[in-house]
């Protein structure tokens, strides 16, 4: 099956040899997103709540560029620098996935790109 590379200016440009997302058939694979503000190219200031919101807004922009939405997200992989901040992360996350939330895994990572406190990757699927 052919794959299509997805790119939008409304999300951070890749900082390495990867695509923002790749679509294969009805699946969309979004690369790990860190809390970079696409308008400045800089990591957002603040804690886990602010960084979680920026990451999810970046993911939302990539989904929309491929004609998907948060409702299409089936699986989420979350890496937190400090798992003790899980409740702060979850408070923001739950605002984005209110009904029929996707499957999810959350791990603690000792170091994330750019000094980020969080990185999130998703897989979305359409009928």
DSSP file (Angstrom, degrees, kcal/mol; ACC not computed):
  #  RESIDUE AA STRUCTURE BP1 BP2  ACC     N-H-->O    O-->H-N    N-H-->O    O-->H-N    TCO  KAPPA ALPHA  PHI   PSI    X-CA   Y-CA   Z-CA
    1    1 A X              0   0    0      0, 0.0     2,-0.1     0, 0.0     0, 0.0   0.000 360.0 360.0 360.0 138.5    0.0    0.0    0.0
    2    2 A X        -     0   0    0      1,-0.0    23,-0.7    22,-0.0     2,-0.4  -0.379 360.0-141.6 -71.9 153.6    1.3    3.5   -0.8
    3    3 A X  E     -A   24   0A   0     21,-0.2     2,-0.4    -2,-0.1    21,-0.2  -0.906   5.2-150.1-117.4 148.9    2.0    5.9    2.0
    4    4 A X  E     -A   23   0A   0     19,-2.7    19,-3.2    -2,-0.4     2,-0.4  -0.965  12.8-135.6-118.9 130.1    1.4    9.6    2.0
    5    5 A X  E     -A   22   0A   0     -2,-0.4     2,-0.4    17,-0.2    17,-0.2  -0.691  19.1-150.9 -83.9 134.7    3.5   12.1    4.0
    6    6 A X  E     +A   21   0A   0     15,-2.7    15,-1.1    -2,-0.4    14,-0.6  -0.890  19.9 169.6-108.9 135.3    1.5   14.7    5.9
    7    7 A X        +     0   0    0     -2,-0.4     2,-0.3    13,-0.1     6,-0.1  -0.993   6.4 175.4-145.0 139.0    2.8   18.2    6.7
    8    8 A X    >   -     0   0    0     -2,-0.3     3,-1.1     4,-0.1    54,-0.1  -0.997  32.5-141.1-139.9 143.6    1.3   21.3    8.1
    9    9 A X  T 3  S+     0   0    0     -2,-0.3     4,-0.1     1,-0.2    -1,-0.1   0.611  98.6  76.0 -72.1 -12.8    2.8   24.7    9.0
   10   10 A X  T 3  S+     0   0    0     51,-0.1     2,-0.3     2,-0.1    28,-0.3   0.428  96.8  50.2 -82.0   2.0    0.3   24.7   12.0
   11   11 A X  S <  S-     0   0    0     -3,-1.1    -3,-0.1    27,-0.1    26,-0.1  -0.909 106.1 -77.2-131.4 161.4    2.5   22.2   13.8
   12   12 A X        -     0   0    0     24,-0.3    -4,-0.1    -2,-0.3     2,-0.1  -0.254  47.9-111.6 -60.9 142.8    6.3   22.2   14.5
   13   13 A X        -     0   0    0     25,-0.1    -1,-0.1     1,-0.1     6,-0.1  -0.473  46.1 -91.7 -66.8 143.9    8.6   21.3   11.6
   14   14 A X        -     0   0    0      4,-0.1    -1,-0.1     1,-0.1     6,-0.1  -0.302  28.4-153.2 -57.2 141.4   10.3   18.0   12.2
   15   15 A X  S    S+     0   0    0     -3,-0.1     2,-0.3     2,-0.0    -1,-0.1   0.148  75.5  20.4-103.0  18.0   13.7   18.5   13.9
   16   16 A X  S    S-     0   0    0      2,-0.2     2,-2.1     0, 0.0    -2,-0.0  -0.885 110.8 -53.0-161.8-170.3   15.1   15.3   12.4
   17   17 A X  S    S+     0   0    0     -2,-0.3     2,-0.3     2,-0.0    -2,-0.0  -0.440  97.7  92.0 -82.2  68.6   14.7   12.8    9.6
   18   18 A X  S    S-     0   0    0     -2,-2.1     2,-0.3    13,-0.0    -2,-0.2  -0.957  70.2-114.1-149.8 165.5   11.1   12.0   10.1
   19   19 A X        -     0   0    0     -2,-0.3    12,-0.3     1,-0.1     3,-0.1  -0.693  23.8-122.4 -99.6 154.6    7.6   13.2    9.0
   20   20 A X  S    S-     0   0    0    -14,-0.6    11,-2.3     1,-0.3     2,-0.3   0.927  94.1 -16.7 -57.7 -43.2    5.0   14.9   11.1
   21   21 A X  E     -AB   6  30A   0    -15,-1.1   -15,-2.7     9,-0.2     2,-0.4  -0.987  57.6-148.0-158.1 159.6    2.7   12.0   10.1
   22   22 A X  E     -AB   5  29A   0      7,-2.0     7,-2.8    -2,-0.3     2,-0.5  -0.999  12.4-151.2-134.0 132.0    2.3    9.3    7.5
   23   23 A X  E     +AB   4  28A   0    -19,-3.2   -19,-2.7    -2,-0.4     2,-0.4  -0.897  14.4 177.9-104.8 130.7   -1.0    8.0    6.2
   24   24 A X  E >   -AB   3  27A   0      3,-2.3     3,-2.5    -2,-0.5   -21,-0.2  -0.978  65.6 -46.2-130.9 117.7   -1.2    4.4    5.0
   25   25 A X  T 3  S-     0   0    0    -23,-0.7   -21,-0.1    -2,-0.4     0, 0.0  -0.408 124.4 -23.1  56.4-126.0   -4.7    3.3    3.9
   26   26 A X  T 3  S+     0   0    0     -2,-0.1   100,-2.0   100,-0.1     2,-0.4   0.262 119.7  98.1 -99.3  12.8   -7.1    4.5    6.5
   27   27 A X  E <   -BC  24 125A   0     -3,-2.5    -3,-2.3    98,-0.2     2,-0.5  -0.811  54.0-162.3-101.8 140.8   -4.4    4.7    9.3
   28   28 A X  E     -BC  23 124A   0     96,-3.0    96,-2.9    -2,-0.4     2,-0.6  -0.987   2.9-163.4-123.2 121.9   -2.6    7.9   10.3
   29   29 A X  E     -BC  22 123A   0     -7,-2.8    -7,-2.0    -2,-0.5     2,-0.5  -0.916   7.6-161.8-107.2 112.7    0.6    7.5   12.3
   30   30 A X  E     -BC  21 122A   0     92,-2.8    92,-0.9    -2,-0.6    -9,-0.2  -0.843  17.5-126.0-100.6 126.6    1.7   10.8   14.0
   31   31 A X  E     -     0   0A   0    -11,-2.3    91,-0.2    -2,-0.5    89,-0.1  -0.168  46.1 -71.9 -62.2 159.6    5.3   11.1   15.1
   32   32 A X  E     -     0   0A   0     89,-0.1     2,-0.5    87,-0.1    89,-0.3  -0.330  53.9-153.5 -55.4 127.5    6.1   12.0   18.7
   33   33 A X  E     - C   0 120A   0     87,-3.0    87,-2.0    -3,-0.1     2,-0.2  -0.905   8.5-164.7-110.2 132.4    5.2   15.6   19.3
   34   34 A X  E     - C   0 119A   0     -2,-0.5     2,-2.7    85,-0.2   -22,-0.2  -0.706  43.8 -85.1-107.8 167.4    6.9   17.8   21.9
   35   35 A X        +     0   0    0     83,-0.5     9,-2.7    -2,-0.2     2,-0.5  -0.284  69.9 147.0 -77.4  61.8    5.6   21.2   23.1
   36   36 A X  E     -F   43   0B   0     -2,-2.7     2,-0.6     7,-0.2   -24,-0.3  -0.836  48.9-130.5 -95.2 130.7    7.1   23.4   20.4
   37   37 A X  E >>> -F   42   0B   0      5,-2.9     4,-3.3    -2,-0.5     3,-1.1  -0.707  13.5-148.6 -77.0 117.7    5.0   26.4   19.4
   38   38 A X  T 345S+     0   0    0     -2,-0.6    -1,-0.2   -28,-0.3   -27,-0.1   0.751  93.9  58.3 -63.7 -22.1    4.9   26.3   15.6
   39   39 A X  T 345S+     0   0    0      1,-0.1    -1,-0.2   -29,-0.1    -2,-0.0   0.771 123.1  21.0 -78.3 -24.0    4.8   30.1   15.3
   40   40 A X  T <45S-     0   0    0     -3,-1.1    -2,-0.2     2,-0.2    -1,-0.1   0.633  91.1-132.2-114.1 -21.6    8.1   30.6   17.2
   41   41 A X  T  <5 +     0   0    0     -4,-3.3     2,-0.3     1,-0.3    -3,-0.2   0.610  69.5 119.6  75.0  11.6    9.8   27.2   16.9
   42   42 A X  E   <S-F   37   0B   0     -5,-0.6    -5,-2.9     1,-0.0    -1,-0.3  -0.778  74.4-100.6-111.4 153.0   10.5   27.3   20.6
   43   43 A X  E     -F   36   0B   0     -2,-0.3    -7,-0.2    -7,-0.3     2,-0.1  -0.491  48.5-110.5 -64.0 135.3    9.5   25.1   23.5
   44   44 A X        -     0   0    0     -9,-2.7     2,-0.1    -2,-0.2    -1,-0.1  -0.384  30.2-118.1 -69.9 149.0    6.5   26.6   25.4
   45   45 A X        +     0   0    0      5,-0.1     2,-0.2    -2,-0.1    -1,-0.1  -0.441  69.8  52.9 -80.7 159.9    7.1   27.9   28.8
   46   46 A X  S    S-     0   0    0     -2,-0.1     2,-0.0     4,-0.1     0, 0.0  -0.607  81.9 -60.7 112.5-172.3    5.4   26.5   31.8
   47   47 A X     >  -     0   0    0     -2,-0.2     4,-2.4    70,-0.0     5,-0.2   0.007  69.8 -61.9 -97.9-157.8    4.8   23.1   33.3
   48   48 A X  H  > S+     0   0    0      1,-0.2     4,-2.8     2,-0.2     5,-0.2   0.859 128.8  55.2 -60.7 -39.2    3.3   19.9   32.3
   49   49 A X  H  > S+     0   0    0      2,-0.2     4,-2.1     1,-0.2    -1,-0.2   0.952 111.8  42.1 -61.6 -49.6   -0.2   21.4   31.9
   50   50 A X  H  > S+     0   0    0      1,-0.2     4,-2.0     2,-0.2    -1,-0.2   0.896 117.2  47.9 -65.0 -40.0    0.9   24.1   29.4
   51   51 A X  H  X S+     0   0    0     -4,-2.4     4,-2.3     2,-0.2    -1,-0.2   0.878 109.6  52.4 -70.7 -36.8    3.2   21.6   27.6
   52   52 A X  H  X S+     0   0    0     -4,-2.8     4,-2.6    -5,-0.2     5,-0.2   0.926 109.1  50.5 -62.7 -44.4    0.4   19.0   27.3
   53   53 A X  H  X S+     0   0    0     -4,-2.1     4,-2.2    -5,-0.2    -2,-0.2   0.920 110.8  48.5 -60.3 -44.7   -1.9   21.5   25.8
   54   54 A X  H  X S+     0   0    0     -4,-2.0     4,-2.2     2,-0.2    -1,-0.2   0.918 111.7  49.6 -63.3 -43.3    0.6   22.6   23.2
   55   55 A X  H  X S+     0   0    0     -4,-2.3     4,-2.4     1,-0.2    -2,-0.2   0.931 112.1  47.5 -61.6 -45.3    1.4   19.0   22.2
   56   56 A X  H  X S+     0   0    0     -4,-2.6     4,-2.5     1,-0.2    -1,-0.2   0.853 110.4  52.0 -68.0 -33.4   -2.3   18.2   21.9
   57   57 A X  H  X S+     0   0    0     -4,-2.2     4,-2.1    -5,-0.2    -1,-0.2   0.891 109.8  50.1 -67.0 -38.1   -2.9   21.3   19.8
   58   58 A X  H  X S+     0   0    0     -4,-2.2     4,-1.9     2,-0.2    -2,-0.2   0.921 111.8  47.6 -63.5 -43.4    0.0   20.3   17.5
   59   59 A X  H  X S+     0   0    0     -4,-2.4     4,-2.8     1,-0.2    -2,-0.2   0.913 109.6  53.4 -63.8 -42.6   -1.5   16.8   17.2
   60   60 A X  H  X S+     0   0    0     -4,-2.5     4,-2.6     1,-0.2    -1,-0.2   0.905 107.8  51.1 -58.2 -42.5   -4.9   18.3   16.4
   61   61 A X  H  X S+     0   0    0     -4,-2.1     4,-1.9     2,-0.2    -1,-0.2   0.890 111.1  47.4 -64.1 -40.0   -3.4   20.4   13.7
   62   62 A X  H  X S+     0   0    0     -4,-1.9     4,-1.2     2,-0.2    -2,-0.2   0.923 111.3  51.1 -68.1 -43.4   -1.7   17.4   12.1
   63   63 A X  H ><>S+     0   0    0     -4,-2.8     5,-3.0     1,-0.2     3,-0.8   0.939 111.3  48.2 -55.9 -48.3   -4.9   15.4   12.3
   64   64 A X  H ><5S+     0   0    0     -4,-2.6     3,-1.6     1,-0.3    -1,-0.2   0.852 104.5  59.4 -64.1 -35.3   -6.8   18.2   10.6
   65   65 A X  H 3<5S+     0   0    0     -4,-1.9    -1,-0.3     1,-0.3    -2,-0.2   0.789 110.6  43.1 -63.3 -26.3   -4.2   18.5    7.8
   66   66 A X  T <<5S-     0   0    0     -4,-1.2    -1,-0.3    -3,-0.8    -2,-0.2   0.264 122.9-106.7-100.2   9.7   -4.9   14.9    7.0
   67   67 A X  T < 5S+     0   0    0     -3,-1.6    -3,-0.2     1,-0.3     2,-0.2   0.845  83.4 118.4  64.8  37.0   -8.7   15.3    7.3
   68   68 A X      < -     0   0    0     -5,-3.0     2,-0.3    -6,-0.2    -1,-0.3  -0.670  46.7-154.3-115.4 176.1   -8.9   13.4   10.6
   69   69 A X    >   -     0   0    0     -2,-0.2     3,-1.8    -3,-0.1     4,-0.3  -0.887  38.8 -91.9-142.0 175.2  -10.0   14.6   14.0
   70   70 A X  G >  S+     0   0    0     -2,-0.3     3,-1.4     1,-0.3    -1,-0.0   0.804 121.8  66.9 -59.6 -28.3   -9.3   13.7   17.7
   71   71 A X  G 3  S+     0   0    0      1,-0.3    -1,-0.3    30,-0.0    26,-0.0   0.725  95.3  57.1 -65.4 -20.4  -12.4   11.4   17.4
   72   72 A X  G <  S+     0   0    0     -3,-1.8    53,-2.7    52,-0.1     2,-0.3   0.550  78.2 113.8 -85.8  -8.6  -10.3    9.2   15.0
   73   73 A X  E <   +D  124   0A   0     -3,-1.4    51,-0.3    -4,-0.3     3,-0.1  -0.500  33.8 169.4 -70.9 124.0   -7.5    8.7   17.5
   74   74 A X  E     +     0   0A   0     49,-2.7    29,-2.3    -2,-0.3     2,-0.3   0.708  63.1  25.2-104.1 -28.6   -7.4    5.0   18.4
   75   75 A X  E     -De 123 103A   0     48,-1.9    48,-2.3    27,-0.2     2,-0.4  -1.000  59.5-167.8-145.9 138.2   -4.1    4.8   20.3
   76   76 A X  E     -De 122 104A   0     27,-1.8    29,-2.2    -2,-0.3     2,-0.5  -0.990   5.3-162.8-130.0 133.4   -1.9    7.2   22.2
   77   77 A X  E     -De 121 105A   0     44,-3.1    44,-2.4    -2,-0.4     2,-0.4  -0.977  14.9-171.6-114.7 122.6    1.7    6.8   23.5
   78   78 A X  E     -De 120 106A   0     27,-2.8    29,-2.6    -2,-0.5     2,-0.5  -0.952  11.1-169.0-119.0 130.3    2.7    9.3   26.2
   79   79 A X  E     -De 119 107A   0     40,-2.9    40,-1.9    -2,-0.4     2,-0.4  -0.979  10.0-171.2-116.5 118.9    6.2    9.8   27.6
   80   80 A X  E     -De 118 108A   0     27,-3.0    29,-2.8    -2,-0.5     3,-0.3  -0.888  23.7-144.9-107.3 138.4    6.4   12.0   30.7
   81   81 A X  S    S+     0   0    0     36,-2.6     2,-0.4    -2,-0.4    -1,-0.1   0.841  97.6  26.9 -67.1 -32.0    9.7   13.2   32.1
   82   82 A X    >   -     0   0    0     35,-0.4     3,-2.3     1,-0.1    -1,-0.3  -0.913  66.7-162.0-137.1 106.6    8.2   12.9   35.6
   83   83 A X  G >  S+     0   0    0     -2,-0.4     3,-1.6     1,-0.3     4,-0.2   0.662  87.3  74.9 -65.2 -15.3    5.4   10.4   36.2
   84   84 A X  G 3  S+     0   0    0      1,-0.3     3,-0.4     2,-0.1    -1,-0.3   0.652  89.1  61.6 -69.1 -12.3    4.5   12.2   39.4
   85   85 A X  G <> S+     0   0    0     -3,-2.3     4,-2.4     1,-0.2     3,-0.3   0.249  71.4 110.7 -92.7  11.3    3.0   14.9   37.1
   86   86 A X  H <> S+     0   0    0     -3,-1.6     4,-3.2     1,-0.2     5,-0.2   0.880  73.4  51.7 -55.7 -43.9    0.5   12.3   35.7
   87   87 A X  H  > S+     0   0    0     -3,-0.4     4,-1.8     2,-0.2    -1,-0.2   0.874 109.8  49.8 -65.4 -35.7   -2.6   13.9   37.3
   88   88 A X  H  > S+     0   0    0     -3,-0.3     4,-1.3     2,-0.2    -1,-0.2   0.929 114.2  45.4 -66.0 -44.9   -1.6   17.3   35.9
   89   89 A X  H  X S+     0   0    0     -4,-2.4     4,-2.8     1,-0.2     3,-0.4   0.947 112.4  51.1 -58.9 -49.2   -1.2   15.8   32.4
   90   90 A X  H  X S+     0   0    0     -4,-3.2     4,-2.5     1,-0.2    -1,-0.2   0.818 102.1  60.9 -63.5 -32.2   -4.4   13.8   32.7
   91   91 A X  H  < S+     0   0    0     -4,-1.8     4,-0.4    -5,-0.2    -1,-0.2   0.921 113.6  36.0 -60.0 -44.9   -6.4   16.9   33.7
   92   92 A X  H >X S+     0   0    0     -4,-1.3     3,-1.4    -3,-0.4     4,-0.7   0.928 115.6  54.6 -73.6 -46.9   -5.5   18.5   30.3
   93   93 A X  H >X S+     0   0    0     -4,-2.8     4,-1.5     1,-0.3     3,-1.4   0.882 101.1  59.5 -54.5 -42.9   -5.7   15.3   28.3
   94   94 A X  H 3< S+     0   0    0     -4,-2.5    -1,-0.3     1,-0.3    -2,-0.2   0.726  97.1  61.2 -64.5 -21.1   -9.2   14.5   29.5
   95   95 A X  H <4 S+     0   0    0     -3,-1.4     3,-0.3    -4,-0.4    -1,-0.3   0.771 108.4  43.6 -73.5 -24.9  -10.4   17.8   28.0
   96   96 A X  H << S+     0   0    0     -3,-1.4     2,-0.4    -4,-0.7    -2,-0.2   0.757 120.3  39.2 -89.7 -28.3   -9.4   16.7   24.5
   97   97 A X     <  +     0   0    0     -4,-1.5    -1,-0.2     1,-0.1     4,-0.2  -0.679  68.4 147.7-124.8  76.4  -10.7   13.1   24.8
   98   98 A X        +     0   0    0     -2,-0.4     2,-0.4    -3,-0.3     3,-0.3   0.925  63.9  33.3 -78.9 -47.6  -14.0   13.4   26.6
   99   99 A X  S    S-     0   0    0      1,-0.2    -1,-0.1     0, 0.0     0, 0.0  -0.889 126.1  -0.5-117.0 143.6  -16.0   10.6   25.1
  100  100 A X  S    S-     0   0    0     -2,-0.4    -1,-0.2     1,-0.1    -2,-0.1   0.931  83.7-155.7  48.3  57.6  -14.8    7.2   23.8
  101  101 A X        -     0   0    0     -3,-0.3    -1,-0.1    -4,-0.2     3,-0.1  -0.223  15.0-108.0 -63.5 153.5  -11.2    7.9   24.7
  102  102 A X        -     0   0    0      1,-0.1   -27,-0.2   -27,-0.0   -28,-0.1  -0.224  38.5 -86.9 -73.8 167.3   -8.5    6.0   22.8
  103  103 A X  E     -e   75   0A   0    -29,-2.3   -27,-1.8   -26,-0.0     2,-0.3  -0.427  56.8-170.1 -65.5 152.7   -6.3    3.3   24.2
  104  104 A X  E     -e   76   0A   0    -29,-0.2     2,-0.4    -2,-0.1   -27,-0.2  -1.000  26.6-163.4-152.6 147.3   -3.2    4.7   25.8
  105  105 A X  E     -e   77   0A   0    -29,-2.2   -27,-2.8    -2,-0.3     2,-0.4  -0.994  12.8-168.1-126.6 139.2    0.1    3.9   27.3
  106  106 A X  E     +e   78   0A   0     -2,-0.4     2,-0.3   -29,-0.2   -27,-0.2  -0.995  11.0 172.0-129.8 128.1    2.0    6.4   29.6
  107  107 A X  E     -e   79   0A   0    -29,-2.6   -27,-3.0    -2,-0.4     2,-0.5  -0.859  32.9-115.4-127.8 163.8    5.6    5.9   30.6
  108  108 A X  E     -e   80   0A   0     -2,-0.3     2,-0.4   -29,-0.2   -27,-0.2  -0.875  29.2-165.0 -97.8 133.9    8.3    7.9   32.4
  109  109 A X        -     0   0    0    -29,-2.8     3,-0.1    -2,-0.5   -30,-0.0  -0.969  19.2-143.8-120.2 133.9   11.3    8.9   30.3
  110  110 A X  S    S+     0   0    0     -2,-0.4     2,-0.3     1,-0.2    -1,-0.1   0.772  86.5  13.6 -68.8 -25.0   14.5   10.1   31.8
  111  111 A X        -     0   0    0    -31,-0.1     2,-0.3    -3,-0.0    -1,-0.2  -0.982  64.4-169.7-153.3 138.3   15.1   12.6   29.0
  112  112 A X    >   -     0   0    0      4,-0.3     3,-1.7    -2,-0.3     4,-0.2  -0.895  42.5 -77.3-125.8 157.2   13.0   14.0   26.1
  113  113 A X  G >  S+     0   0    0     -2,-0.3     3,-1.9     1,-0.3    -1,-0.1  -0.181 112.1   4.8 -54.9 140.4   14.1   16.1   23.1
  114  114 A X  G 3  S-     0   0    0      1,-0.3    -1,-0.3   -80,-0.1   -71,-0.1   0.584 125.6 -70.0  66.6  11.1   14.7   19.7   23.7
  115  115 A X  G <  S+     0   0    0     -3,-1.7    -1,-0.3     1,-0.2    -2,-0.2   0.677  84.9 166.4  78.8  16.5   14.2   19.4   27.4
  116  116 A X    <   -     0   0    0     -3,-1.9    -4,-0.3    -4,-0.2    -1,-0.2  -0.230  39.0-145.3 -63.9 154.3   10.5   18.8   27.0
  117  117 A X  S    S+     0   0    0      1,-0.2   -36,-2.6   -70,-0.1   -35,-0.4   0.569  81.7  24.6 -92.5 -13.2    8.4   17.5   29.9
  118  118 A X  E     - D   0  80A   0    -38,-0.2   -83,-0.5   -37,-0.1     2,-0.3  -0.997  54.2-172.3-152.7 148.2    6.2   15.5   27.6
  119  119 A X  E     -CD  34  79A   0    -40,-1.9   -40,-2.9    -2,-0.3     2,-0.4  -0.985  12.9-170.1-140.6 136.2    6.1   13.8   24.2
  120  120 A X  E     -CD  33  78A   0    -87,-2.0   -87,-3.0    -2,-0.3     2,-0.3  -0.989   6.9-177.2-132.1 136.7    3.0   12.2   22.6
  121  121 A X  E     - D   0  77A   0    -44,-2.4   -44,-3.1    -2,-0.4     2,-0.3  -0.960  12.1-169.6-125.6 146.6    2.5   10.1   19.5
  122  122 A X  E     -CD  30  76A   0    -92,-0.9   -92,-2.8    -2,-0.3     2,-0.4  -0.939  20.3-148.9-136.4 159.5   -0.8    8.8   18.2
  123  123 A X  E     -CD  29  75A   0    -48,-2.3   -49,-2.7    -2,-0.3   -48,-1.9  -1.000  22.3-171.7-122.5 128.5   -2.4    6.4   15.7
  124  124 A X  E     -CD  28  73A   0    -96,-2.9   -96,-3.0    -2,-0.4     2,-0.3  -0.862   2.0-166.3-118.8 154.9   -5.7    7.5   14.2
  125  125 A X  E     -C   27   0A   0    -53,-2.7     2,-0.3    -2,-0.3   -98,-0.2  -0.999   7.4-152.8-142.9 142.4   -8.0    5.4   11.9
  126  126 A X              0   0    0   -100,-2.0  -100,-0.1    -2,-0.3   -58,-0.0  -0.828 360.0 360.0-110.1 153.9  -11.0    6.2    9.7
  127  127 A X              0   0    0     -2,-0.3    -1,-0.1     0, 0.0  -101,-0.0   0.476 360.0 360.0 -68.0 360.0  -13.8    3.9    8.8
